[in-house]
Amino acid sequence: MKVLLLYPQFPQSFWSYDRFMKIAGLKAVIPPLGIITVAALLPQDWEIRFHDRNVTCETEADWAWCDLVILSAMIVQKSDFHKLIQKAIQLGKKVAVGGPYPTSVPQDALDAGAHFLILDEGEMTVPQFLKALEQSETQGIFRSLEKPDVTQSPMPRFDLLQQDAYLMMAIQFSRGCPFNCEFCDIISLYGRRPRTKEPEQALAELQTLYELGWRGSLFIVDDNFIGNQRNVKRFLRELIPWMQQRNYPFTFITEASVNLAEDDELLQLMGEAGFYAVFLGIETPDQDSLQVTRKLQNTRNPLVEACDKINEAGLLIYAGFILGFDGERSGAGDRIQAFVEQTSIPQPMLGILQALPNTALWERLKKEQRLIGDNSHPTGDQNTLMNFIPTRPIADIAKEYVAGFWTLYEPQNYLRRCLQQCLKIRSLKNQKQPMQFSLSKGMWFIAQLIWHQGIRRPEIRQQFWHQFWIILSQKPQMLTMYLGLCAAGEHFWEYRVFARKRITQQLGYDPLEPFASEPELTLV
């Protein structure tokens, strides 16, 4: 069997870092771990060609060569996903699809013409698919209510990746999250019992990347790395000597819940293991909204103090914030802005709430008959108006979103937070720089940054050089991290214009300009 594995293109988004990628000479932030794990589940005698279309596109020769096309996608990739299905059908190829998007909204894939739907987790459903092929079946939907034992998950096919095109490599240690946030689809996809790999299994994946020559940042893609604190500590205790013996070849970033700040031992172990950053789902500083959305883990301790403690442990903070929760009071966007300034979080991901299929929020809004429009097809995009009727005017939420994003990513504000965050983070022994470029690529990166921010932009030129000398003189060990954050600003300064235009198109007017009318989409 000749199989063409394709990963669809992402549209421009908060996380695409488009301008940063160009400055750094890279193509994509992280590789698609799911589909290269599926590749490892396929029969060894199959011939495989793989293309991450965010790095390099397949050729017409690839299409002519293959017998079967396999796609994996998230909701945000839906446009390219559907185009690829249509092309495969036009060329007479069989199409199999999987991943979070088809699993959540399988009807979309069926309507597009996919022949095989390999849903839920591949360790359970890929074998079902292979058995169907052996029996000469030409279509099918393969599902499993049972969650796989991830200790039996195969080693991903890292060898299929064009490593030098990515900012980071990726591994997965666990699936699932113990919490019950109403808006989150992770628990519907992967369950509330975090399942973890064995420490030696995760170390074997790291060893493979090490032997393939990767050095630098590595994203542990778990939706909540600390969901099973006992097992994650077991892993970290074995990771630390592994890293020491190899002179810290990697630096780690992951996602975690805010209760990370409650566990001193866990913070210490992460620092010793080489973690440099963590993404936190803060969502909002409004305690009443946190209660409504069932994010109770964020209400146990003051959020500002939690962020300070995580910084003190040596970790840079990325964080997500959401507008549009039920019962949200006016000015929520202003309160988020104030929180971000108080904590100096450089890259707050601000989004408007969307009801995702199969979440508790989706089911509740469906019962309340508050889903609106093409509600079975959410975009997964942070700058799309909500697909349900909120409890305060959509116009107010949209205005606070655009104003918040516009102000937070004003160049001088952004650069100031980058400096403040790097100065707040406690330096750790043996701490490595998160980005490791070759000499030529590193020199090009610095030259591009100096040109764009130290010369070309008069509004930040003086600030750039002033802050550069501060970081160089006070915390030179943070220099690479700081310059990386600065360079990412090029993406966000462009993206804030894009986000404002998107909301303006949906509303029919610019929410930051005077307007005569507002959409009548409020819950009475």
HELIX and SHEET records of a PDB file:
HELIX    1   1 ASP A   18  ALA A   24  1                                   7    
HELIX    2   2 LEU A   33  LEU A   41  1                                   9    
HELIX    3   3 GLU A   60  TRP A   65  1                                   6    
HELIX    4   4 ILE A   75  GLN A   77  5                                   3    
HELIX    5   5 LYS A   78  GLN A   90  1                                  13    
HELIX    6   6 PRO A  100  SER A  104  1                                   5    
HELIX    7   7 PRO A  106  ALA A  112  1                                   7    
HELIX    8   8 GLY A  122  GLU A  134  1                                  13    
HELIX    9   9 VAL A  150  GLN A  152  5                                   3    
HELIX   10  10 PHE A  158  LEU A  160  5                                   3    
HELIX   11  11 GLN A  163  ALA A  165  5                                   3    
HELIX   12  12 ILE A  186  TYR A  190  1                                   5    
HELIX   13  13 PRO A  199  GLU A  211  1                                  13    
HELIX   14  14 GLN A  229  GLN A  245  1                                  17    
HELIX   15  15 VAL A  258  GLU A  262  5                                   5    
HELIX   16  16 ASP A  264  ALA A  273  1                                  10    
HELIX   17  17 GLN A  287  VAL A  292  1                                   6    
HELIX   18  18 LEU A  296  ASN A  298  5                                   3    
HELIX   19  19 LEU A  303  GLU A  312  1                                  10    
HELIX   20  20 ALA A  332  THR A  343  1                                  12    
HELIX   21  21 ALA A  360  LYS A  367  1                                   8    
HELIX   22  22 ILE A  394  LEU A  408  1                                  15    
HELIX   23  23 PRO A  411  LYS A  424  1                                  14    
HELIX   24  24 LEU A  439  LEU A  449  1                                  11    
HELIX   25  25 ILE A  450  ARG A  456  3                                   7    
HELIX   26  26 ARG A  461  GLN A  474  1                                  14    
HELIX   27  27 PRO A  476  MET A  478  5                                   3    
HELIX   28  28 LEU A  479  LEU A  507  1                                  29    
SHEET    1   A 6 GLU A  47  ASP A  52  0                                        
SHEET    2   A 6 LYS A   2  TYR A   7  1                                        
SHEET    3   A 6 LEU A  68  SER A  72  1                                        
SHEET    4   A 6 LYS A  94  GLY A  98  1                                        
SHEET    5   A 6 PHE A 116  ILE A 118  1                                        
SHEET    6   A 6 GLY A 140  PHE A 142  1                                        
SHEET    1   B 6 MET A 169  ILE A 171  0                                        
SHEET    2   B 6 GLY A 216  ILE A 220  1                                        
SHEET    3   B 6 PHE A 250  ALA A 256  1                                        
SHEET    4   B 6 PHE A 275  GLU A 283  1                                        
SHEET    5   B 6 LEU A 316  LEU A 323  1                                        
SHEET    6   B 6 PRO A 348  ILE A 352  1                                        
SHEET    1   C 2 SER A 174  ARG A 175  0                                        
SHEET    2   C 2 ARG A 195  THR A 196 -1                                        
END                                                                             
